[in-house]
Amino acid sequence: MVRFVTNTTKESKQDLLERLKKLEFDISEDEIFTSLTAARNLVEQKQVRPMLLIDDRALPDFTGVQTGDPNAVVIGLAPEHFHYQLLNQAFRLLLDGAPLIAIHKARYYKRKDGLALGPGPFVTALEYATDTKAIVVGKPEKTFFLEALRDTGCAPEEAVMIGDDCRDDVGGAQNTGMLGILVKTGKYRAADEEKINPPPYLTCESFPHAVDHILQNLL
């Protein structure tokens, strides 16, 4: 059984599904679990009206959520919205007691032109300015991995996470009880495997190498 778990906030789940299918993945929508889904679930649970600091392409995942007269701030990766006016608006809401919901706090991510700032630095800036702590819903939070496993029938000890982010993918999974395999592709940088304790269960050159190891040694 396979689940694709992602912190991406750059696109809706439907757009992500279509992109993966174009890459010839044989995948269905219920096999994808995103931090956007987790954030929407939390917004509905708290019954708040969020100011959505997210990419416009991710807005469909919040269809039907009331956003007028906001009393909460939801922040993801939104480079076009990370400017003084909007961040200051979020700052004032937080000062008035609105909760800060961070879809995730990744430090950086990989683009075609190289590494780029993730939402984490901007979440941290709002935390610092308002002397508050964000509720984080995506990787590496334990609740995120448990929610992704919930309908699989698998305990964390029966699952393996493969990812290129040592802290968010591997560290988060291992803190939940899963095995974590770090791959040296994507956003991986030399010596990343030394940044977490315990270290990754395994470090592989690529995703296919990780899959081969699972098939040959863990099944």
C-alpha positions as a printed NumPy array, in Angstrom:
array([[  0.   ,   0.   ,   0.   ],
       [  1.363,   3.405,  -1.002],
       [  0.546,   6.95 ,   0.099],
       [  1.977,  10.104,  -1.418],
       [  2.356,  12.591,   1.428],
       [  3.381,  16.131,   0.606],
       [  3.786,  19.54 ,   2.16 ],
       [  3.244,  21.255,  -1.167],
       [  1.016,  24.312,  -0.977],
       [  1.739,  25.525,  -4.507],
       [ -1.206,  23.718,  -6.077],
       [ -4.473,  22.003,  -5.218],
       [ -4.689,  18.246,  -4.729],
       [ -6.499,  17.935,  -8.078],
       [ -3.731,  19.815,  -9.913],
       [ -1.117,  17.659,  -8.196],
       [ -2.977,  14.496,  -9.188],
       [ -3.115,  15.594, -12.825],
       [  0.592,  16.454, -12.809],
       [  1.519,  13.056, -11.383],
       [ -0.646,  11.292, -13.975],
       [  1.153,  13.197, -16.751],
       [  4.364,  11.759, -15.295],
       [  2.723,   8.336, -15.784],
       [  2.064,   7.592, -12.124],
       [ -0.759,   5.085, -11.702],
       [ -2.352,   6.914,  -8.813],
       [ -5.775,   7.853,  -7.463],
       [ -6.757,  10.948,  -5.489],
       [ -7.292,   9.01 ,  -2.252],
       [ -3.63 ,   7.932,  -2.342],
       [ -2.523,  11.568,  -1.924],
       [ -2.477,  13.234,   1.486],
       [ -1.428,  16.882,   1.539],
       [ -0.782,  19.432,   4.239],
       [ -3.489,  21.564,   2.588],
       [ -6.007,  18.834,   3.425],
       [ -4.764,  18.749,   7.006],
       [ -5.005,  22.549,   7.265],
       [ -8.566,  22.616,   5.945],
       [ -9.555,  19.891,   8.41 ],
       [ -8.16 ,  22.002,  11.257],
       [ -9.909,  25.174,  10.049],
       [-13.235,  23.325,   9.972],
       [-12.582,  21.768,  13.374],
       [-11.845,  25.18 ,  14.914],
       [-14.723,  26.822,  12.992],
       [-12.637,  29.882,  12.093],
       [-12.623,  32.228,   9.087],
       [ -9.055,  32.232,   7.785],
       [ -7.004,  34.855,   6.038],
       [ -5.405,  32.569,   3.443],
       [ -1.747,  33.372,   2.791],
       [ -1.395,  30.622,   0.192],
       [ -0.714,  30.348,  -3.517],
       [ -3.771,  31.124,  -5.665],
       [ -3.47 ,  27.656,  -7.251],
       [ -4.062,  26.093,  -3.819],
       [ -7.304,  27.984,  -3.157],
       [ -9.575,  25.259,  -4.622],
       [ -8.711,  23.057,  -1.638],
       [-10.47 ,  25.65 ,   0.566],
       [-13.613,  25.969,  -1.566],
       [-16.616,  26.59 ,   0.667],
       [-14.557,  27.836,   3.628],
       [-15.754,  31.233,   4.858],
       [-12.971,  33.845,   4.657],
       [-14.86 ,  37.113,   5.154],
       [-13.966,  39.141,   8.248],
       [-11.102,  36.735,   9.065],
       [-10.322,  35.677,  12.629],
       [ -7.438,  33.302,  11.878],
       [ -4.342,  33.234,   9.661],
       [ -3.429,  30.234,   7.492],
       [ -0.009,  30.48 ,   5.911],
       [  1.637,  28.252,   3.312],
       [  4.091,  28.865,   0.503],
       [  2.884,  32.054,  -1.186],
       [  5.813,  34.017,  -2.69 ],
       [  3.533,  36.502,  -4.47 ],
       [  1.737,  37.307,  -1.189],
       [  4.779,  37.578,   1.087],
       [  4.985,  41.362,   0.99 ],
       [  4.784,  43.954,   3.746],
       [  1.136,  44.948,   3.364],
       [ -0.318,  41.441,   3.6  ],
       [  2.133,  40.233,   6.25 ],
       [  1.284,  43.316,   8.307],
       [ -2.427,  42.548,   7.949],
       [ -1.737,  39.038,   9.261],
       [  0.37 ,  40.523,  12.059],
       [ -2.523,  42.72 ,  13.226],
       [ -4.981,  39.805,  13.199],
       [ -2.602,  37.78 ,  15.349],
       [ -2.206,  40.666,  17.795],
       [ -6.006,  40.648,  18.148],
       [ -5.873,  37.004,  19.208],
       [ -6.327,  35.156,  15.891],
       [ -4.633,  31.737,  15.793],
       [ -1.703,  31.252,  13.397],
       [ -2.021,  28.004,  11.424],
       [  1.115,  27.09 ,   9.475],
       [  0.583,  24.533,   6.748],
       [  4.229,  23.683,   7.332],
       [  7.481,  25.389,   8.361],
       [  9.951,  24.143,   5.751],
       [ 13.08 ,  26.276,   5.653],
       [ 13.535,  25.984,   1.892],
       [ 12.499,  23.984,  -1.159],
       [ 13.918,  23.101,  -4.571],
       [ 12.959,  25.05 ,  -7.705],
       [ 14.273,  24.676, -11.237],
       [ 16.615,  27.631, -10.668],
       [ 17.887,  26.334,  -7.306],
       [ 16.916,  26.412,  -3.627],
       [ 14.377,  29.022,  -2.483],
       [ 12.94 ,  30.21 ,   0.824],
       [ 10.052,  28.131,   2.113],
       [  7.198,  29.366,   4.325],
       [  9.083,  28.582,   7.54 ],
       [ 11.047,  31.86 ,   7.705],
       [  7.834,  33.879,   7.249],
       [  5.922,  31.846,   9.844],
       [  8.813,  32.378,  12.255],
       [  8.795,  36.13 ,  11.565],
       [  5.097,  36.351,  12.484],
       [  5.692,  34.237,  15.596],
       [  8.539,  36.518,  16.64 ],
       [  6.628,  39.738,  15.99 ],
       [  3.513,  38.625,  17.878],
       [  5.128,  36.521,  20.606],
       [  2.958,  33.551,  19.695],
       [  3.46 ,  30.017,  18.395],
       [  1.968,  28.663,  15.197],
       [ -0.082,  25.488,  15.03 ],
       [  1.83 ,  23.449,  12.437],
       [ -0.148,  20.824,  10.526],
       [  2.207,  19.427,   7.866],
       [  5.389,  17.383,   8.004],
       [  7.271,  16.833,  10.314],
       [  4.331,  16.882,  12.762],
       [  3.452,  13.487,  14.212],
       [ -0.285,  14.049,  13.716],
       [  0.278,  14.564,   9.972],
       [  1.902,  11.159,   9.499],
       [ -0.673,   9.434,  11.714],
       [ -3.527,  11.012,   9.743],
       [ -1.928,   9.874,   6.47 ],
       [ -1.775,   6.308,   7.818],
       [ -5.248,   6.347,   9.346],
       [ -7.133,   4.621,   6.514],
       [ -4.327,   2.223,   5.566],
       [ -4.676,  -0.184,   8.473],
       [ -0.922,   0.129,   9.034],
       [  0.764,   1.029,  12.299],
       [  3.722,   3.442,  12.061],
       [  6.084,   0.534,  12.805],
       [  4.832,  -1.17 ,   9.627],
       [  5.468,   1.839,   7.37 ],
       [  8.465,   3.305,   5.556],
       [  8.838,   6.941,   4.517],
       [ 11.015,   7.908,   1.545],
       [ 11.935,  11.568,   1.149],
       [ 14.597,  14.115,   0.236],
       [ 14.108,  16.326,   3.32 ],
       [ 16.053,  14.954,   6.271],
       [ 14.154,  16.883,   8.946],
       [ 10.603,  17.063,   7.604],
       [ 10.379,  13.717,   5.787],
       [ 12.77 ,  11.365,   7.556],
       [ 13.012,  12.929,  11.004],
       [  9.258,  13.455,  11.247],
       [  8.488,   9.916,  10.122],
       [ 11.008,   8.359,  12.496],
       [  9.668,  10.405,  15.413],
       [  6.29 ,   8.834,  14.618],
       [  7.723,   5.308,  14.705],
       [  8.247,   4.74 ,  10.991],
       [ 11.458,   3.849,   9.193],
       [ 12.899,   6.782,   7.239],
       [ 14.879,   6.514,   4.014],
       [ 16.667,   9.659,   2.827],
       [ 17.333,  10.015,  -0.92 ],
       [ 20.159,  12.141,  -2.323],
       [ 17.965,  13.898,  -4.887],
       [ 15.79 ,  17.027,  -4.955],
       [ 16.563,  19.316,  -2.035],
       [ 19.122,  16.971,  -0.454],
       [ 22.456,  18.57 ,   0.433],
       [ 25.704,  16.886,   1.452],
       [ 25.766,  15.748,   5.108],
       [ 22.004,  16.287,   5.604],
       [ 21.84 ,  12.835,   7.186],
       [ 23.937,  14.154,  10.08 ],
       [ 21.331,  16.785,  10.987],
       [ 18.895,  14.472,  12.792],
       [ 19.158,  12.078,  15.713],
       [ 18.592,   9.216,  15.313],
       [ 20.033,   9.31 ,  11.782],
       [ 18.026,   7.973,   8.823],
       [ 17.429,   4.241,   8.769],
       [ 19.03 ,   4.331,   5.322],
       [ 20.431,   6.882,   2.863],
       [ 20.106,   6.038,  -0.838],
       [ 21.259,   7.618,  -4.075],
       [ 17.744,   7.75 ,  -5.518],
       [ 14.107,   6.779,  -5.105],
       [ 14.468,   3.547,  -7.177],
       [ 17.347,   2.466,  -4.912],
       [ 15.096,   3.004,  -1.885],
       [ 12.287,   0.955,  -3.445],
       [ 14.707,  -1.845,  -4.314],
       [ 15.892,  -1.969,  -0.708],
       [ 12.318,  -2.198,   0.579],
       [ 11.442,  -4.991,  -1.852],
       [ 14.594,  -6.992,  -1.098],
       [ 14.937,  -6.461,   2.647],
       [ 11.721,  -5.278,   4.315],
       [  8.884,  -7.334,   2.822]])
